[in-house]
Amino acid sequence: IEMMRISPQDKILDLGAGTGRNACLMMKYLSGDRGELVGIDICDDMISQFQKRCRNFHSAEIIKARVDQPLPLKSTKKFDKVFISFVLHGFPQEVREKVINRVFEVLKEDGFFFVLDYNEFSLSKMPFYARIPFKLIECPYAFDFIKRDWREILAKTGFKDFEQYVFFDYIRLLKAQK
């Protein structure tokens, strides 16, 4: 979250916000009267946990919606930053591209898109102790996700100026600018 360089007045969209854990971490950087965070999630249980966890942050809200559908936001609402954490790999490629297009639409000019998810890697080169859990736990779409060049995919949508931070070789925070 620190690597996002959140400013106190930022407007942030958290796609697949889940329990609100990341949202609460981001809210600590925002000013209560100027900053804002909107979380999107489809699961009632996650929304309930988000509301409970973020109840002390008055400028944080959660909306029930699918991240791959048009977002139920005011058409004029634009965000400085959009964050998505371990969500994209769970969709087929055509749905991932829809999500990326939606992000591009709701980002302010020069805004930033942050994707925290698996890095690109070869499953066959992964150590045995990591490969087996990946094969047992992950959905089929994750195997496709790790093979794709995400900078190239984001660039085709119009994103530029990429930065990445890699953790433990297999997880990456990819930053792209509109």
Rosetta constraint file for C-alpha pairs under 8 A:
AtomPair CA 1 CA 5 HARMONIC 7.68 0.50
AtomPair CA 1 CA 22 HARMONIC 7.59 0.50
AtomPair CA 1 CA 25 HARMONIC 6.93 0.50
AtomPair CA 1 CA 26 HARMONIC 6.41 0.50
AtomPair CA 2 CA 6 HARMONIC 7.39 0.50
AtomPair CA 4 CA 114 HARMONIC 7.62 0.50
AtomPair CA 6 CA 10 HARMONIC 6.56 0.50
AtomPair CA 6 CA 26 HARMONIC 7.43 0.50
AtomPair CA 6 CA 29 HARMONIC 6.06 0.50
AtomPair CA 6 CA 30 HARMONIC 7.16 0.50
AtomPair CA 7 CA 29 HARMONIC 6.65 0.50
AtomPair CA 7 CA 30 HARMONIC 6.41 0.50
AtomPair CA 8 CA 29 HARMONIC 5.81 0.50
AtomPair CA 8 CA 30 HARMONIC 3.96 0.50
AtomPair CA 8 CA 31 HARMONIC 4.55 0.50
AtomPair CA 8 CA 34 HARMONIC 6.92 0.50
AtomPair CA 8 CA 35 HARMONIC 5.57 0.50
AtomPair CA 9 CA 30 HARMONIC 6.15 0.50
AtomPair CA 9 CA 31 HARMONIC 6.05 0.50
AtomPair CA 9 CA 34 HARMONIC 4.77 0.50
AtomPair CA 9 CA 35 HARMONIC 4.05 0.50
AtomPair CA 9 CA 36 HARMONIC 7.36 0.50
AtomPair CA 10 CA 30 HARMONIC 6.76 0.50
AtomPair CA 10 CA 34 HARMONIC 7.51 0.50
AtomPair CA 10 CA 35 HARMONIC 4.98 0.50
AtomPair CA 10 CA 36 HARMONIC 6.46 0.50
AtomPair CA 10 CA 79 HARMONIC 7.58 0.50
AtomPair CA 10 CA 80 HARMONIC 5.79 0.50
AtomPair CA 10 CA 81 HARMONIC 7.31 0.50
AtomPair CA 11 CA 35 HARMONIC 5.68 0.50
AtomPair CA 11 CA 36 HARMONIC 4.73 0.50
AtomPair CA 11 CA 37 HARMONIC 5.86 0.50
AtomPair CA 11 CA 78 HARMONIC 7.72 0.50
AtomPair CA 11 CA 79 HARMONIC 4.98 0.50
AtomPair CA 11 CA 80 HARMONIC 5.32 0.50
AtomPair CA 11 CA 81 HARMONIC 6.59 0.50
AtomPair CA 12 CA 36 HARMONIC 6.20 0.50
AtomPair CA 12 CA 37 HARMONIC 4.69 0.50
AtomPair CA 12 CA 38 HARMONIC 6.30 0.50
AtomPair CA 12 CA 79 HARMONIC 5.59 0.50
AtomPair CA 12 CA 80 HARMONIC 6.06 0.50
AtomPair CA 12 CA 81 HARMONIC 4.87 0.50
AtomPair CA 12 CA 82 HARMONIC 5.66 0.50
AtomPair CA 12 CA 83 HARMONIC 7.44 0.50
AtomPair CA 13 CA 37 HARMONIC 5.85 0.50
AtomPair CA 13 CA 38 HARMONIC 4.93 0.50
AtomPair CA 13 CA 39 HARMONIC 5.90 0.50
AtomPair CA 13 CA 40 HARMONIC 7.65 0.50
AtomPair CA 13 CA 79 HARMONIC 6.51 0.50
AtomPair CA 13 CA 81 HARMONIC 6.42 0.50
AtomPair CA 13 CA 82 HARMONIC 4.66 0.50
AtomPair CA 13 CA 83 HARMONIC 6.20 0.50
AtomPair CA 14 CA 23 HARMONIC 7.04 0.50
AtomPair CA 14 CA 37 HARMONIC 7.23 0.50
AtomPair CA 14 CA 38 HARMONIC 6.13 0.50
AtomPair CA 14 CA 39 HARMONIC 4.60 0.50
AtomPair CA 14 CA 40 HARMONIC 6.20 0.50
AtomPair CA 14 CA 82 HARMONIC 5.94 0.50
AtomPair CA 14 CA 83 HARMONIC 4.86 0.50
AtomPair CA 14 CA 84 HARMONIC 5.94 0.50
AtomPair CA 15 CA 39 HARMONIC 6.03 0.50
AtomPair CA 15 CA 40 HARMONIC 5.01 0.50
AtomPair CA 15 CA 41 HARMONIC 6.76 0.50
AtomPair CA 15 CA 67 HARMONIC 6.26 0.50
AtomPair CA 15 CA 82 HARMONIC 7.37 0.50
AtomPair CA 15 CA 83 HARMONIC 6.19 0.50
AtomPair CA 15 CA 84 HARMONIC 4.99 0.50
AtomPair CA 15 CA 85 HARMONIC 7.59 0.50
AtomPair CA 16 CA 39 HARMONIC 7.16 0.50
AtomPair CA 16 CA 40 HARMONIC 5.50 0.50
AtomPair CA 16 CA 41 HARMONIC 4.79 0.50
AtomPair CA 16 CA 42 HARMONIC 7.66 0.50
AtomPair CA 16 CA 67 HARMONIC 6.86 0.50
AtomPair CA 16 CA 84 HARMONIC 6.41 0.50
AtomPair CA 16 CA 85 HARMONIC 7.11 0.50
AtomPair CA 16 CA 87 HARMONIC 6.35 0.50
AtomPair CA 17 CA 21 HARMONIC 8.00 0.50
AtomPair CA 17 CA 22 HARMONIC 7.39 0.50
AtomPair CA 17 CA 23 HARMONIC 6.99 0.50
AtomPair CA 17 CA 39 HARMONIC 5.19 0.50
AtomPair CA 17 CA 40 HARMONIC 5.65 0.50
AtomPair CA 17 CA 41 HARMONIC 5.65 0.50
AtomPair CA 17 CA 46 HARMONIC 7.96 0.50
AtomPair CA 17 CA 50 HARMONIC 7.66 0.50
AtomPair CA 17 CA 62 HARMONIC 7.97 0.50
AtomPair CA 17 CA 84 HARMONIC 7.64 0.50
AtomPair CA 17 CA 85 HARMONIC 7.89 0.50
AtomPair CA 18 CA 41 HARMONIC 6.15 0.50
AtomPair CA 18 CA 43 HARMONIC 7.83 0.50
AtomPair CA 18 CA 46 HARMONIC 4.87 0.50
AtomPair CA 18 CA 47 HARMONIC 6.70 0.50
AtomPair CA 18 CA 49 HARMONIC 7.72 0.50
AtomPair CA 18 CA 50 HARMONIC 6.59 0.50
AtomPair CA 19 CA 46 HARMONIC 4.95 0.50
AtomPair CA 19 CA 47 HARMONIC 6.70 0.50
AtomPair CA 19 CA 48 HARMONIC 7.74 0.50
AtomPair CA 19 CA 49 HARMONIC 4.90 0.50
AtomPair CA 19 CA 50 HARMONIC 4.44 0.50
AtomPair CA 19 CA 53 HARMONIC 7.30 0.50
AtomPair CA 20 CA 24 HARMONIC 6.04 0.50
AtomPair CA 20 CA 39 HARMONIC 7.88 0.50
AtomPair CA 20 CA 46 HARMONIC 7.93 0.50
AtomPair CA 20 CA 49 HARMONIC 6.95 0.50
AtomPair CA 20 CA 50 HARMONIC 4.25 0.50
AtomPair CA 20 CA 51 HARMONIC 7.58 0.50
AtomPair CA 20 CA 53 HARMONIC 6.29 0.50
AtomPair CA 20 CA 54 HARMONIC 6.56 0.50
AtomPair CA 21 CA 25 HARMONIC 6.55 0.50
AtomPair CA 21 CA 50 HARMONIC 7.51 0.50
AtomPair CA 21 CA 53 HARMONIC 7.34 0.50
AtomPair CA 22 CA 26 HARMONIC 6.21 0.50
AtomPair CA 23 CA 27 HARMONIC 6.03 0.50
AtomPair CA 23 CA 37 HARMONIC 7.31 0.50
AtomPair CA 23 CA 39 HARMONIC 7.45 0.50
AtomPair CA 23 CA 54 HARMONIC 7.60 0.50
AtomPair CA 23 CA 60 HARMONIC 7.86 0.50
AtomPair CA 24 CA 28 HARMONIC 6.57 0.50
AtomPair CA 24 CA 53 HARMONIC 7.41 0.50
AtomPair CA 24 CA 54 HARMONIC 5.98 0.50
AtomPair CA 24 CA 57 HARMONIC 7.75 0.50
AtomPair CA 25 CA 29 HARMONIC 7.64 0.50
AtomPair CA 26 CA 30 HARMONIC 7.03 0.50
AtomPair CA 27 CA 31 HARMONIC 7.98 0.50
AtomPair CA 27 CA 36 HARMONIC 7.89 0.50
AtomPair CA 27 CA 37 HARMONIC 7.17 0.50
AtomPair CA 27 CA 57 HARMONIC 7.05 0.50
AtomPair CA 27 CA 60 HARMONIC 7.49 0.50
AtomPair CA 30 CA 34 HARMONIC 7.51 0.50
AtomPair CA 30 CA 35 HARMONIC 4.88 0.50
AtomPair CA 30 CA 36 HARMONIC 7.08 0.50
AtomPair CA 31 CA 35 HARMONIC 4.96 0.50
AtomPair CA 32 CA 36 HARMONIC 7.66 0.50
AtomPair CA 32 CA 57 HARMONIC 7.55 0.50
AtomPair CA 32 CA 58 HARMONIC 7.11 0.50
AtomPair CA 32 CA 59 HARMONIC 6.20 0.50
AtomPair CA 33 CA 59 HARMONIC 7.58 0.50
AtomPair CA 35 CA 59 HARMONIC 6.95 0.50
AtomPair CA 36 CA 59 HARMONIC 5.05 0.50
AtomPair CA 36 CA 60 HARMONIC 6.06 0.50
AtomPair CA 37 CA 59 HARMONIC 6.32 0.50
AtomPair CA 37 CA 60 HARMONIC 4.72 0.50
AtomPair CA 37 CA 61 HARMONIC 6.46 0.50
AtomPair CA 38 CA 60 HARMONIC 5.86 0.50
AtomPair CA 38 CA 61 HARMONIC 5.03 0.50
AtomPair CA 38 CA 62 HARMONIC 5.73 0.50
AtomPair CA 38 CA 63 HARMONIC 7.32 0.50
AtomPair CA 39 CA 60 HARMONIC 7.54 0.50
AtomPair CA 39 CA 61 HARMONIC 6.06 0.50
AtomPair CA 39 CA 62 HARMONIC 4.43 0.50
AtomPair CA 39 CA 63 HARMONIC 6.12 0.50
AtomPair CA 40 CA 62 HARMONIC 5.72 0.50
AtomPair CA 40 CA 63 HARMONIC 5.01 0.50
AtomPair CA 40 CA 64 HARMONIC 5.95 0.50
AtomPair CA 40 CA 65 HARMONIC 5.96 0.50
AtomPair CA 40 CA 66 HARMONIC 7.33 0.50
AtomPair CA 40 CA 67 HARMONIC 6.90 0.50
AtomPair CA 41 CA 46 HARMONIC 7.17 0.50
AtomPair CA 41 CA 47 HARMONIC 6.61 0.50
AtomPair CA 41 CA 62 HARMONIC 7.31 0.50
AtomPair CA 41 CA 63 HARMONIC 6.52 0.50
AtomPair CA 41 CA 64 HARMONIC 5.27 0.50
AtomPair CA 41 CA 65 HARMONIC 5.64 0.50
AtomPair CA 41 CA 66 HARMONIC 6.43 0.50
AtomPair CA 41 CA 67 HARMONIC 7.25 0.50
AtomPair CA 42 CA 46 HARMONIC 7.90 0.50
AtomPair CA 42 CA 47 HARMONIC 7.69 0.50
AtomPair CA 42 CA 64 HARMONIC 5.08 0.50
AtomPair CA 42 CA 65 HARMONIC 5.01 0.50
AtomPair CA 42 CA 66 HARMONIC 5.46 0.50
AtomPair CA 43 CA 47 HARMONIC 6.24 0.50
AtomPair CA 43 CA 64 HARMONIC 7.36 0.50
AtomPair CA 44 CA 48 HARMONIC 6.15 0.50
AtomPair CA 44 CA 64 HARMONIC 7.66 0.50
AtomPair CA 45 CA 49 HARMONIC 6.31 0.50
AtomPair CA 46 CA 50 HARMONIC 6.05 0.50
AtomPair CA 47 CA 51 HARMONIC 6.14 0.50
AtomPair CA 47 CA 62 HARMONIC 6.68 0.50
AtomPair CA 47 CA 63 HARMONIC 7.88 0.50
AtomPair CA 47 CA 64 HARMONIC 7.31 0.50
AtomPair CA 48 CA 52 HARMONIC 6.25 0.50
AtomPair CA 49 CA 53 HARMONIC 5.97 0.50
AtomPair CA 50 CA 54 HARMONIC 5.84 0.50
AtomPair CA 50 CA 62 HARMONIC 7.26 0.50
AtomPair CA 51 CA 55 HARMONIC 5.56 0.50
AtomPair CA 51 CA 61 HARMONIC 7.70 0.50
AtomPair CA 51 CA 62 HARMONIC 7.24 0.50
AtomPair CA 54 CA 60 HARMONIC 6.93 0.50
AtomPair CA 63 CA 72 HARMONIC 7.99 0.50
AtomPair CA 65 CA 69 HARMONIC 7.64 0.50
AtomPair CA 65 CA 71 HARMONIC 7.03 0.50
AtomPair CA 65 CA 72 HARMONIC 7.27 0.50
AtomPair CA 66 CA 71 HARMONIC 7.63 0.50
AtomPair CA 67 CA 71 HARMONIC 7.02 0.50
AtomPair CA 67 CA 99 HARMONIC 6.26 0.50
AtomPair CA 68 CA 95 HARMONIC 6.25 0.50
AtomPair CA 68 CA 96 HARMONIC 7.52 0.50
AtomPair CA 68 CA 98 HARMONIC 5.89 0.50
AtomPair CA 68 CA 99 HARMONIC 4.93 0.50
AtomPair CA 68 CA 102 HARMONIC 7.64 0.50
AtomPair CA 69 CA 98 HARMONIC 7.78 0.50
AtomPair CA 69 CA 99 HARMONIC 7.65 0.50
AtomPair CA 70 CA 102 HARMONIC 6.93 0.50
AtomPair CA 71 CA 102 HARMONIC 7.58 0.50
AtomPair CA 73 CA 77 HARMONIC 6.53 0.50
AtomPair CA 77 CA 106 HARMONIC 6.95 0.50
AtomPair CA 78 CA 106 HARMONIC 4.91 0.50
AtomPair CA 78 CA 107 HARMONIC 5.31 0.50
AtomPair CA 78 CA 108 HARMONIC 5.30 0.50
AtomPair CA 79 CA 106 HARMONIC 6.12 0.50
AtomPair CA 79 CA 107 HARMONIC 4.81 0.50
AtomPair CA 79 CA 108 HARMONIC 5.46 0.50
AtomPair CA 79 CA 111 HARMONIC 7.00 0.50
AtomPair CA 80 CA 107 HARMONIC 6.11 0.50
AtomPair CA 80 CA 108 HARMONIC 5.65 0.50
AtomPair CA 80 CA 110 HARMONIC 7.86 0.50
AtomPair CA 80 CA 111 HARMONIC 4.65 0.50
AtomPair CA 80 CA 112 HARMONIC 6.35 0.50
AtomPair CA 81 CA 107 HARMONIC 6.80 0.50
AtomPair CA 81 CA 111 HARMONIC 5.66 0.50
AtomPair CA 81 CA 112 HARMONIC 4.78 0.50
AtomPair CA 81 CA 113 HARMONIC 5.80 0.50
AtomPair CA 81 CA 114 HARMONIC 7.45 0.50
AtomPair CA 82 CA 103 HARMONIC 6.94 0.50
AtomPair CA 82 CA 107 HARMONIC 7.14 0.50
AtomPair CA 82 CA 112 HARMONIC 6.42 0.50
AtomPair CA 82 CA 113 HARMONIC 4.86 0.50
AtomPair CA 82 CA 114 HARMONIC 6.11 0.50
AtomPair CA 83 CA 113 HARMONIC 6.10 0.50
AtomPair CA 83 CA 114 HARMONIC 4.77 0.50
AtomPair CA 83 CA 115 HARMONIC 6.13 0.50
AtomPair CA 83 CA 116 HARMONIC 7.73 0.50
AtomPair CA 84 CA 88 HARMONIC 7.60 0.50
AtomPair CA 84 CA 114 HARMONIC 6.37 0.50
AtomPair CA 84 CA 115 HARMONIC 5.18 0.50
AtomPair CA 84 CA 116 HARMONIC 6.21 0.50
AtomPair CA 85 CA 115 HARMONIC 6.08 0.50
AtomPair CA 85 CA 116 HARMONIC 4.57 0.50
AtomPair CA 85 CA 117 HARMONIC 5.92 0.50
AtomPair CA 86 CA 90 HARMONIC 7.77 0.50
AtomPair CA 86 CA 115 HARMONIC 7.92 0.50
AtomPair CA 86 CA 116 HARMONIC 6.04 0.50
AtomPair CA 86 CA 117 HARMONIC 4.68 0.50
AtomPair CA 86 CA 118 HARMONIC 7.47 0.50
AtomPair CA 87 CA 91 HARMONIC 7.62 0.50
AtomPair CA 87 CA 117 HARMONIC 7.43 0.50
AtomPair CA 88 CA 96 HARMONIC 5.90 0.50
AtomPair CA 88 CA 117 HARMONIC 7.45 0.50
AtomPair CA 89 CA 96 HARMONIC 7.96 0.50
AtomPair CA 89 CA 117 HARMONIC 7.19 0.50
AtomPair CA 89 CA 118 HARMONIC 7.54 0.50
AtomPair CA 89 CA 141 HARMONIC 6.09 0.50
AtomPair CA 89 CA 142 HARMONIC 4.87 0.50
AtomPair CA 89 CA 145 HARMONIC 5.40 0.50
AtomPair CA 90 CA 139 HARMONIC 6.49 0.50
AtomPair CA 90 CA 140 HARMONIC 7.96 0.50
AtomPair CA 90 CA 141 HARMONIC 5.60 0.50
AtomPair CA 90 CA 142 HARMONIC 6.09 0.50
AtomPair CA 91 CA 95 HARMONIC 5.95 0.50
AtomPair CA 91 CA 96 HARMONIC 6.01 0.50
AtomPair CA 91 CA 141 HARMONIC 5.98 0.50
AtomPair CA 92 CA 96 HARMONIC 6.38 0.50
AtomPair CA 92 CA 141 HARMONIC 5.82 0.50
AtomPair CA 93 CA 97 HARMONIC 6.24 0.50
AtomPair CA 93 CA 145 HARMONIC 7.85 0.50
AtomPair CA 94 CA 98 HARMONIC 6.47 0.50
AtomPair CA 95 CA 99 HARMONIC 6.33 0.50
AtomPair CA 96 CA 100 HARMONIC 6.26 0.50
AtomPair CA 97 CA 101 HARMONIC 6.17 0.50
AtomPair CA 98 CA 102 HARMONIC 6.22 0.50
AtomPair CA 99 CA 103 HARMONIC 6.23 0.50
AtomPair CA 100 CA 104 HARMONIC 6.27 0.50
AtomPair CA 100 CA 154 HARMONIC 7.39 0.50
AtomPair CA 100 CA 157 HARMONIC 7.52 0.50
AtomPair CA 101 CA 105 HARMONIC 6.32 0.50
AtomPair CA 101 CA 157 HARMONIC 6.75 0.50
AtomPair CA 102 CA 106 HARMONIC 6.45 0.50
AtomPair CA 103 CA 107 HARMONIC 6.13 0.50
AtomPair CA 103 CA 113 HARMONIC 7.49 0.50
AtomPair CA 104 CA 157 HARMONIC 7.53 0.50
AtomPair CA 104 CA 158 HARMONIC 7.85 0.50
AtomPair CA 104 CA 159 HARMONIC 7.94 0.50
AtomPair CA 104 CA 178 HARMONIC 6.90 0.50
AtomPair CA 107 CA 111 HARMONIC 5.51 0.50
AtomPair CA 107 CA 112 HARMONIC 7.27 0.50
AtomPair CA 107 CA 113 HARMONIC 7.93 0.50
AtomPair CA 107 CA 178 HARMONIC 7.15 0.50
AtomPair CA 108 CA 178 HARMONIC 7.56 0.50
AtomPair CA 109 CA 178 HARMONIC 5.90 0.50
AtomPair CA 110 CA 177 HARMONIC 5.83 0.50
AtomPair CA 110 CA 178 HARMONIC 4.92 0.50
AtomPair CA 111 CA 177 HARMONIC 5.71 0.50
AtomPair CA 111 CA 178 HARMONIC 5.48 0.50
AtomPair CA 112 CA 175 HARMONIC 6.68 0.50
AtomPair CA 112 CA 176 HARMONIC 5.62 0.50
AtomPair CA 112 CA 177 HARMONIC 4.51 0.50
AtomPair CA 112 CA 178 HARMONIC 6.25 0.50
AtomPair CA 113 CA 174 HARMONIC 7.99 0.50
AtomPair CA 113 CA 175 HARMONIC 5.71 0.50
AtomPair CA 113 CA 176 HARMONIC 5.20 0.50
AtomPair CA 113 CA 177 HARMONIC 6.25 0.50
AtomPair CA 113 CA 178 HARMONIC 7.66 0.50
AtomPair CA 114 CA 173 HARMONIC 6.55 0.50
AtomPair CA 114 CA 174 HARMONIC 5.62 0.50
AtomPair CA 114 CA 175 HARMONIC 4.66 0.50
AtomPair CA 114 CA 176 HARMONIC 6.62 0.50
AtomPair CA 115 CA 172 HARMONIC 7.72 0.50
AtomPair CA 115 CA 173 HARMONIC 5.53 0.50
AtomPair CA 115 CA 174 HARMONIC 5.08 0.50
AtomPair CA 115 CA 175 HARMONIC 6.59 0.50
AtomPair CA 116 CA 171 HARMONIC 7.29 0.50
AtomPair CA 116 CA 172 HARMONIC 5.70 0.50
AtomPair CA 116 CA 173 HARMONIC 4.36 0.50
AtomPair CA 116 CA 174 HARMONIC 6.43 0.50
AtomPair CA 117 CA 171 HARMONIC 5.74 0.50
AtomPair CA 117 CA 172 HARMONIC 5.70 0.50
AtomPair CA 117 CA 173 HARMONIC 6.69 0.50
AtomPair CA 118 CA 145 HARMONIC 7.79 0.50
AtomPair CA 118 CA 146 HARMONIC 6.44 0.50
AtomPair CA 118 CA 170 HARMONIC 5.67 0.50
AtomPair CA 118 CA 171 HARMONIC 4.43 0.50
AtomPair CA 118 CA 172 HARMONIC 5.81 0.50
AtomPair CA 119 CA 146 HARMONIC 6.23 0.50
AtomPair CA 119 CA 166 HARMONIC 7.30 0.50
AtomPair CA 119 CA 169 HARMONIC 7.22 0.50
AtomPair CA 119 CA 170 HARMONIC 4.96 0.50
AtomPair CA 119 CA 171 HARMONIC 4.85 0.50
AtomPair CA 119 CA 172 HARMONIC 4.96 0.50
AtomPair CA 120 CA 145 HARMONIC 7.59 0.50
AtomPair CA 120 CA 146 HARMONIC 4.41 0.50
AtomPair CA 120 CA 147 HARMONIC 5.71 0.50
AtomPair CA 120 CA 148 HARMONIC 6.60 0.50
AtomPair CA 120 CA 149 HARMONIC 7.08 0.50
AtomPair CA 120 CA 170 HARMONIC 7.29 0.50
AtomPair CA 121 CA 125 HARMONIC 7.87 0.50
AtomPair CA 121 CA 126 HARMONIC 7.83 0.50
AtomPair CA 121 CA 146 HARMONIC 5.66 0.50
AtomPair CA 121 CA 147 HARMONIC 6.49 0.50
AtomPair CA 121 CA 170 HARMONIC 6.92 0.50
AtomPair CA 122 CA 126 HARMONIC 6.55 0.50
AtomPair CA 122 CA 146 HARMONIC 7.42 0.50
AtomPair CA 122 CA 147 HARMONIC 7.13 0.50
AtomPair CA 123 CA 131 HARMONIC 6.57 0.50
AtomPair CA 124 CA 131 HARMONIC 7.86 0.50
AtomPair CA 126 CA 130 HARMONIC 6.53 0.50
AtomPair CA 126 CA 131 HARMONIC 5.66 0.50
AtomPair CA 127 CA 131 HARMONIC 5.96 0.50
AtomPair CA 128 CA 132 HARMONIC 6.13 0.50
AtomPair CA 129 CA 133 HARMONIC 7.27 0.50
AtomPair CA 130 CA 134 HARMONIC 6.35 0.50
AtomPair CA 131 CA 135 HARMONIC 6.16 0.50
AtomPair CA 132 CA 136 HARMONIC 6.15 0.50
AtomPair CA 133 CA 137 HARMONIC 5.77 0.50
AtomPair CA 133 CA 138 HARMONIC 7.95 0.50
AtomPair CA 134 CA 138 HARMONIC 5.51 0.50
AtomPair CA 138 CA 142 HARMONIC 6.28 0.50
AtomPair CA 139 CA 143 HARMONIC 7.70 0.50
AtomPair CA 140 CA 144 HARMONIC 7.45 0.50
AtomPair CA 141 CA 145 HARMONIC 6.27 0.50
AtomPair CA 142 CA 146 HARMONIC 6.37 0.50
AtomPair CA 143 CA 147 HARMONIC 7.06 0.50
AtomPair CA 144 CA 148 HARMONIC 6.89 0.50
AtomPair CA 149 CA 153 HARMONIC 6.45 0.50
AtomPair CA 150 CA 154 HARMONIC 6.00 0.50
AtomPair CA 151 CA 155 HARMONIC 5.94 0.50
AtomPair CA 151 CA 162 HARMONIC 7.08 0.50
AtomPair CA 152 CA 156 HARMONIC 6.31 0.50
AtomPair CA 153 CA 157 HARMONIC 6.88 0.50
AtomPair CA 154 CA 158 HARMONIC 6.63 0.50
AtomPair CA 154 CA 159 HARMONIC 5.41 0.50
AtomPair CA 154 CA 160 HARMONIC 7.73 0.50
AtomPair CA 154 CA 176 HARMONIC 7.68 0.50
AtomPair CA 155 CA 159 HARMONIC 4.67 0.50
AtomPair CA 155 CA 160 HARMONIC 5.90 0.50
AtomPair CA 158 CA 178 HARMONIC 6.55 0.50
AtomPair CA 159 CA 176 HARMONIC 5.83 0.50
AtomPair CA 159 CA 177 HARMONIC 5.39 0.50
AtomPair CA 159 CA 178 HARMONIC 4.76 0.50
AtomPair CA 160 CA 176 HARMONIC 5.72 0.50
AtomPair CA 160 CA 177 HARMONIC 5.20 0.50
AtomPair CA 160 CA 178 HARMONIC 6.30 0.50
AtomPair CA 161 CA 176 HARMONIC 5.84 0.50
AtomPair CA 161 CA 177 HARMONIC 5.76 0.50
AtomPair CA 162 CA 174 HARMONIC 7.12 0.50
AtomPair CA 162 CA 175 HARMONIC 5.54 0.50
AtomPair CA 162 CA 176 HARMONIC 4.69 0.50
AtomPair CA 162 CA 177 HARMONIC 6.94 0.50
AtomPair CA 163 CA 174 HARMONIC 6.01 0.50
AtomPair CA 163 CA 175 HARMONIC 5.09 0.50
AtomPair CA 163 CA 176 HARMONIC 6.71 0.50
AtomPair CA 164 CA 172 HARMONIC 6.60 0.50
AtomPair CA 164 CA 173 HARMONIC 5.56 0.50
AtomPair CA 164 CA 174 HARMONIC 4.49 0.50
AtomPair CA 164 CA 175 HARMONIC 5.99 0.50
AtomPair CA 165 CA 172 HARMONIC 5.55 0.50
AtomPair CA 165 CA 173 HARMONIC 5.13 0.50
AtomPair CA 165 CA 174 HARMONIC 6.61 0.50
AtomPair CA 166 CA 170 HARMONIC 7.17 0.50
AtomPair CA 166 CA 171 HARMONIC 5.75 0.50
AtomPair CA 166 CA 172 HARMONIC 4.36 0.50
AtomPair CA 166 CA 173 HARMONIC 6.46 0.50
AtomPair CA 167 CA 171 HARMONIC 5.10 0.50
AtomPair CA 167 CA 172 HARMONIC 5.97 0.50
